[in-house]
Amino acid sequence: MNSAQPSLKILLLTHSFNGLSQRLFVELREAGHQVSVELDIHDSVTTEAIALFEPDLLIAPFLKRAIPETIWGKLPCLILHPGPPGDRGPSALDWAILNRESEWGVTLLQANEIMDGGDVWGYERFPMRSAAKGSLYRQEVTEVACRVTLQAVATFIEGHLEPTPQTAIADSAQQREQPLVKQGDRAIDWSSDNQQTILRKIQSADGSPGLLDTLYGRKLYLYNAHPEPHLNGKPGNVLGQCDPALCIATADNKAVWIGAIRDKQSPHPFKLPATEVLQQELSKVPVIEQGYSEIRYQEIGGIGLLQFEFYNGVMSTERCHNLQRALQQAKRQNTQAILLLGGEEYWSNGMDLNQIEAADSPADASWENINAMDDLALEIINIDRQLIISALQGNAGAGGVFLARAADLLWVRSGVVLNPHYKDMGNLYGSEYWSYLLPRHCGAENAEQITQSRLPMGSREATDLGLADACFDLPRNQFISHCIEQAEQLNFPQLMEKKQKQRASDEAKRPLASYRTAELERMRMNFYGFDPSYHIARYNFVHKVPKSRTPLTLALHRRRGTQ
């Protein structure tokens, strides 16, 4: 922000503090504004928040219901809608995918008596790509929404903003209210639908609510679909399985992989790996060794690229073991550096809480998962033949952040949001050698700030605090190639000598094993102790139990002594 411009008090009103809300929170704060968050629990709660905070603006990045006139009639209220001007309704992205729109957009609206019908504060269109709804939301929608919002806020400060009626902007074809997409609108006909049609239908429902279908006589919600170019069979038949996914034949002699399933009638009615949900039914289905891969490795020059694309960034015990084996194989190659690339939307979000919740003993499953995360972190730390670089093109949270920090270098793309803390999950202590890694890279004071703030952190702040070593302000499609170029320019002999000496010196002062032991003693109390906070928080998170209040870490206006 220009130092001559005044800062604003901005209240973010949101149904949940999702990825878009977090990114906007980070960027508005980086622009110099005072930002507080209120979850959209009840109109009276919002009214109280406004009275406490006295904001200049209310911005709603993610709502599922309308703001009442008692609020928007007294305060400028800006609503982000994931559709172009004129588009209205709760299923904007769903319809855009189903209708094969070539272009879509994001509109910043003034709240009024018509849902999504207010005057326009700003908008921007973007080309559509073939991708899941969640991917489009986390990438294109989020990028455009932040850009449009920051521009509107800057114009508001200057006093030049005059909202424009949607009818003056929107194409006539897009001036419509679209209904909620129902399951019948995207139902799969396996006997006639081709691969691309099936992918599009599942992609339109990915994230939420999932696509309802029948497999083995069970009504199931399907997620995380990918094309299979080689396998074929009778349409609708399950052809094989590989890791978390199962393969189903389509009507055009192709097939699709389904990576995640939710059985609403199950004792565990949340997303789980497809092969876990249908374990009994798949007992005689062949395993396709090279069919579906969440982990890929390639080499470019002297640089190894290890990419792991785990659905929603979660790392189960099995996924940790698989990635550790892939890393062990990669380190045996004749390379100077290994780039740990993660996925496009998420690098890692740490332990797989869904699979832990579904286990016979969640405490035991938690213990196994955190030890697998620690084993992987130790593998990264101890590699002494190559330089290890974590390259974050997507967000990371909890143990995933510290796993990334286990590398020698951590590079992050601008716009990435990090949540380097555990405490919101029932006051977890955390592991992944963070008590060694953070003070070493960030210093004790910054380490304390990083782990205790419980707030999302932008890439620039992460770099300033030493959590990241470099931030590259680049579009997503240029980030990996830039990281490769930067890696190739490093002085490997010098850096490797420094790395080996540092590791030997650190080990002599205090063995790595002692950090792990101390961390896990605290984690054991979280999992097996008398305080059930972690188990309650995990249950609420997995089962999406609505929050009864906004956490004080976010609700600045509700903290004592801030007014």
BELWO-V264979 format. One record per run of one state. SS is the DSSP state (a for helix, b for strand, c for the rest). FROM is the first residue (numbers start at 1). LEN is the number of residues. Records with the same first field share a line. If there is no record, write none. Layout:
# BELWO-V264979
SS = FROM-LEN / FROM-LEN
This chain:
# BELWO-V264979
c = 1-8 / 15-4 / 31-3 / 40-3 / 54-3 / 63-6 / 73-4 / 82-5 / 89-3 / 99-4 / 111-9 / 128-5 / 159-5 / 165-1 / 169-3 / 175-1 / 178-5 / 187-8 / 206-5 / 216-2 / 229-9 / 243-2 / 250-5 / 263-9 / 278-9 / 288-7 / 301-2 / 309-2 / 314-1 / 316-1 / 332-5 / 341-5 / 349-2 / 352-1 / 359-3 / 383-4 / 393-2 / 398-1 / 406-3 / 414-3 / 420-14 / 443-1 / 453-4 / 465-5 / 473-3 / 489-3 / 510-2 / 529-4 / 543-13 / 559-5
b = 9-6 / 34-6 / 57-6 / 77-5 / 87-2 / 103-8 / 120-8 / 164-1 / 176-2 / 211-5 / 218-11 / 238-5 / 245-5 / 255-8 / 272-2 / 287-1 / 295-6 / 303-6 / 315-1 / 337-4 / 346-3 / 351-1 / 387-6 / 395-3 / 409-5 / 417-3 / 457-2 / 470-3
a = 19-12 / 43-11 / 69-4 / 92-7 / 133-26 / 166-3 / 172-3 / 183-4 / 195-11 / 274-4 / 311-3 / 317-15 / 353-6 / 362-21 / 399-7 / 434-9 / 444-9 / 459-6 / 476-13 / 492-18 / 512-17 / 533-10 / 556-3
